[in-house]
């Protein structure tokens, strides 16, 4: 309605005669009728589905109808002795008809394009969110599968550490199931649970080596996507402990700068005879790579290197891209 009012003002305004006449409403109604046909019949039925030839033909018929009604009916009624006395030609009529129709139809076309763009964005966001939920749902079974094997071995040996292992495992699972539903969690909370997970790893290694964590995040009030770092730690614990009977060294370092750049380094020893081609593959690492690409596009760098007997992960994340939920 606002568009039609504005177009009508420009259509009917004449500085030599600023008063609006009744015939101007009638003439403009001819354009409005044509605009409604184009906007609500031709655009959705022919142009949007891709039937361009049919659209051009029907659009041409509508324009011809507008010119015919104006020249053969309206001008003969309101201006029989002047404008209605002779036909001024196709070019002249097109130059006076197309601009008004183009504005009326162009605005609707642009409006539909904005709505379609919003729908596409919502669809992309929905697909992205579904993919993230799917990837996150894979973490729990993957984590549980690896740690149940450790729990089984402790139970078989009737180790007195079994209750402690169950307690640590239940704490990490509680965090995964109930506190990781948000897209982002506080970095301090994530690191706290990472430390609990590392305690599980120490129980798993149990005298065969050392697991150390160095952190510098005390002044960092930032947020991070949950369960990102834990995958790399789990990978280090799994491959480091499974390939060595002693001399296991697993080092982790987390540092956050004042401008929100997180630097995470995780390294572990492994034996040369193990299948190193599988170190940078598997559900966990492929999962976290996809999540990083979705959550931190162009805001993270991930390098994975294996050299001699050392496997190292270097990750940088711009935490300013993580918004507080």
C-alpha positions in Angstrom: 0.0 0.0 0.0 2.8 2.4 0.9 4.5 1.6 -2.4 1.4 2.3 -4.5 0.7 5.6 -2.7 4.3 6.8 -3.3 4.2 5.7 -7.0 0.8 7.3 -7.4 2.1 10.6 -6.1 5.0 10.6 -8.5 2.8 9.4 -11.3 0.1 12.1 -10.9 2.3 15.0 -9.7 2.4 18.0 -12.0 4.0 21.2 -10.7 2.0 23.3 -13.1 -1.2 21.7 -11.7 -0.5 20.2 -8.3 -4.1 19.2 -7.6 -4.9 15.5 -8.0 -7.7 14.8 -10.4 -10.2 11.9 -10.4 -9.1 10.7 -13.8 -5.6 10.2 -12.5 -6.9 7.6 -10.0 -8.7 5.8 -12.9 -5.6 5.8 -15.1 -3.4 4.7 -12.3 -5.9 1.9 -11.4 -5.1 0.5 -14.9 -1.4 0.2 -13.9 -2.3 -1.2 -10.5 -4.4 -4.0 -12.1 -1.6 -4.9 -14.4 0.9 -4.8 -11.6 -1.2 -7.2 -9.5 -1.4 -9.6 -12.4 2.4 -9.5 -12.9 3.2 -9.7 -9.2 0.8 -12.5 -8.1 0.3 -14.5 -11.3 3.2 -14.1 -13.8 6.0 -14.0 -11.3 5.2 -17.0 -9.2 3.7 -19.1 -12.1 6.3 -18.4 -14.8 9.3 -16.4 -13.8 10.3 -18.1 -10.5 9.8 -21.7 -11.9 12.1 -20.8 -14.8 9.5 -20.5 -17.6 11.1 -17.4 -19.0 9.6 -17.5 -22.5 6.1 -17.8 -21.1 6.7 -15.0 -18.7 8.0 -12.7 -21.5 5.0 -13.5 -23.7 2.4 -13.0 -20.9 4.2 -9.8 -19.7 4.0 -8.5 -23.3 0.3 -9.3 -23.4 -0.3 -7.4 -20.1 1.6 -4.4 -21.3 -0.4 -4.5 -24.5 -3.6 -4.6 -22.5 -2.6 -1.6 -20.4 -1.8 0.4 -23.5 -5.1 -0.7 -25.2 -7.2 0.2 -22.2 -5.6 3.5 -21.8 -5.6 4.5 -25.5 -8.8 2.9 -26.6 -11.0 3.4 -23.6 -9.8 5.8 -20.9 -8.3 8.5 -23.1 -11.4 8.5 -25.3 -13.6 8.9 -22.2 -11.6 11.7 -20.5 -9.7 13.3 -23.4 -11.8 12.6 -26.5 -10.6 15.8 -28.4 -6.9 15.8 -27.4 -5.0 12.7 -26.3 -7.8 10.3 -27.3 -8.1 11.8 -30.8 -5.0 9.9 -32.2 -2.7 7.1 -31.3 0.8 8.4 -30.4 2.6 5.2 -31.3 4.0 2.1 -29.6 7.3 3.6 -28.6 5.7 6.6 -26.9 3.3 4.4 -25.0 5.9 2.0 -23.9 8.1 4.8 -22.6 5.2 6.0 -20.4 4.0 2.5 -19.4 7.1 0.4 -18.7 8.6 2.7 -16.0 5.5 2.6 -13.8 5.0 -1.2 -14.3 8.7 -1.8 -13.7 8.6 0.0 -10.3 5.4 -1.9 -9.2 6.7 -5.3 -10.3 10.3 -4.6 -9.4 9.5 -3.9 -5.8 7.6 -7.1 -5.5 10.4 -9.0 -7.2 12.9 -7.5 -4.8 10.7 -8.2 -1.8 10.3 -11.9 -2.9 14.1 -12.1 -3.4 14.7 -10.9 0.2 12.2 -13.4 1.6 13.8 -16.2 -0.4 17.3 -15.2 0.8 16.1 -15.3 4.4 14.5 -18.7 3.9 17.7 -20.0 2.3 19.8 -18.6 5.2 17.4 -20.2 7.7 17.6 -23.5 5.9 21.4 -23.3 5.8 21.5 -22.5 9.5 19.1 -25.4 10.2 21.2 -27.8 8.2 24.4 -26.5 9.9 22.8 -26.9 13.3 21.6 -30.4 12.5 25.1 -31.4 11.3 26.6 -30.0 14.5 24.1 -31.9 16.7 24.9 -35.1 14.7 28.6 -34.6 15.1 28.3 -33.8 18.8 26.1 -36.9 19.3 28.9 -39.1 17.8 31.3 -37.9 20.5 29.6 -39.6 23.5 29.5 -43.1 22.0 33.0 -42.7 20.7 34.3 -41.5 24.1 32.3 -44.2 26.0 33.5 -47.0 23.7 37.1 -46.2 24.4 36.8 -45.8 28.1 34.6 -48.8 28.7 37.5 -50.9 27.5 39.7 -49.4 30.2 37.0 -49.9 32.8 36.6 -53.6 31.7 40.3 -54.2 32.1 40.3 -52.7 35.6 37.3 -54.8 36.5 38.9 -58.0 35.2 42.0 -57.3 37.3 39.7 -56.4 40.3 41.8 -53.2 40.7 41.0 -51.0 43.7 41.1 -48.0 41.3 37.9 -49.2 39.5 35.5 -47.1 41.7 37.7 -44.0 41.1 37.7 -44.6 37.4 33.9 -45.0 37.4 33.5 -41.8 39.3 35.7 -39.8 36.9 34.0 -41.3 33.9 30.5 -40.5 35.3 31.6 -36.9 35.9 32.8 -36.4 32.3 29.7 -38.1 30.9 27.4 -35.9 33.0 29.1 -32.9 31.5 28.8 -34.3 28.0 25.1 -35.2 28.3 23.7 -32.3 30.3 26.0 -29.3 30.1 27.1 -29.3 26.5 23.8 -28.7 24.9 24.6 -25.0 24.3 26.6 -24.1 21.2 29.3 -22.5 23.3 30.3 -23.0 26.9 32.7 -21.1 29.2 36.3 -21.8 28.5 37.0 -22.3 32.2 34.3 -24.9 32.5 35.6 -26.7 29.4 39.1 -26.8 30.7 37.9 -28.1 34.1 36.2 -31.0 32.4 39.3 -31.5 30.3 41.3 -31.9 33.5 38.8 -34.5 34.7 39.3 -36.4 31.5 43.1 -36.2 31.8 42.7 -37.8 35.3 41.1 -40.7 33.6 44.0 -40.9 31.2 46.5 -40.9 34.1 44.6 -43.9 35.6 44.8 -45.6 32.2 48.5 -45.2 32.0 49.1 -45.9 35.7 52.9 -45.8 36.1 53.9 -46.4 32.5 54.6 -42.7 31.8 53.6 -39.1 32.5 50.7 -36.9 31.5 51.1 -33.2 32.0 48.9 -30.2 31.5 50.1 -26.6 31.4 47.5 -23.9 31.3 47.3 -20.1 31.3 43.7 -19.1 31.2 43.0 -17.5 34.5 42.2 -14.1 33.1 40.5 -15.4 30.0 36.7 -14.8 30.2 35.9 -16.4 26.9 33.6 -19.1 25.4 34.4 -22.1 23.3 32.5 -24.8 21.4 32.3 -27.8 23.8 34.2 -31.0 23.4 36.7 -29.6 20.9 39.9 -30.1 22.8 39.0 -33.3 24.5 39.1 -35.2 21.2 42.8 -34.4 20.7 43.6 -35.4 24.3 41.6 -38.7 23.9 43.5 -39.4 20.7 46.9 -38.8 22.4 45.9 -41.1 25.4 44.7 -43.8 23.1 47.6 -44.0 20.7 50.3 -43.1 23.2 49.3 -45.8 25.7 48.3 -48.5 23.3 51.7 -48.5 21.5 54.0 -48.4 24.5 54.4 -50.4 27.7 56.5 -47.7 29.4 58.1 -44.4 28.7 54.8 -42.7 27.7 55.0 -39.0 27.5 51.9 -36.9 26.9 52.2 -33.1 27.2 49.4 -30.6 26.8 49.5 -26.8 26.9 46.6 -24.3 26.8 47.2 -20.6 26.5 44.8 -17.8 25.9 45.9 -14.2 25.0 44.2 -11.1 26.1 42.7 -10.6 22.6 41.0 -14.0 22.7 43.4 -16.2 20.7 43.6 -19.7 22.1 46.7 -21.8 21.5 46.5 -25.5 22.2 49.3 -28.0 21.9 49.1 -31.7 22.5 52.0 -34.1 21.9 52.4 -37.8 22.7 55.1 -40.4 22.1 54.5 -43.5 20.1 56.4 -46.5 18.8 57.6 -46.6 15.2 56.2 -50.1 14.7 52.6 -48.8 15.2 50.5 -48.0 12.2 51.1 -44.2 12.1 48.9 -43.8 9.1 45.9 -44.2 11.4 46.9 -41.6 13.9 45.3 -38.7 12.2 42.2 -40.6 11.1 39.2 -42.1 12.9 35.8 -40.9 14.0 37.1 -38.4 16.7 39.5 -36.4 14.6 37.4 -36.3 11.5 34.5 -35.2 13.7 36.4 -32.4 15.3 37.8 -31.2 12.0 34.3 -30.8 10.6 33.1 -29.1 13.7 36.0 -26.6 13.5 35.2 -25.9 9.9 31.5 -25.2 10.7 32.0 -23.3 14.0 35.2 -21.4 13.3 35.4 -20.8 9.5 38.6 -18.8 8.7 39.0 -18.5 12.5 41.1 -21.5 13.3 44.3 -23.3 12.2 44.9 -26.9 12.8 48.3 -28.6 12.2 48.9 -32.3 12.9 52.5 -33.6 12.6 54.2 -36.9 13.3 57.9 -36.9 13.5 60.1 -39.9 14.6 58.5 -41.0 17.8 56.4 -37.9 18.5 52.9 -37.1 17.4 51.8 -33.4 17.8 48.7 -31.4 17.4 48.8 -27.6 17.2 45.5 -25.8 17.3 44.7 -22.0 17.2 41.2 -20.7 17.6 39.9 -17.1 17.6 37.6 -17.3 20.6 36.1 -13.9 19.7 34.0 -15.9 17.2 32.4 -17.8 20.1 29.4 -15.9 21.4 28.1 -16.2 25.0 24.9 -18.3 24.9 
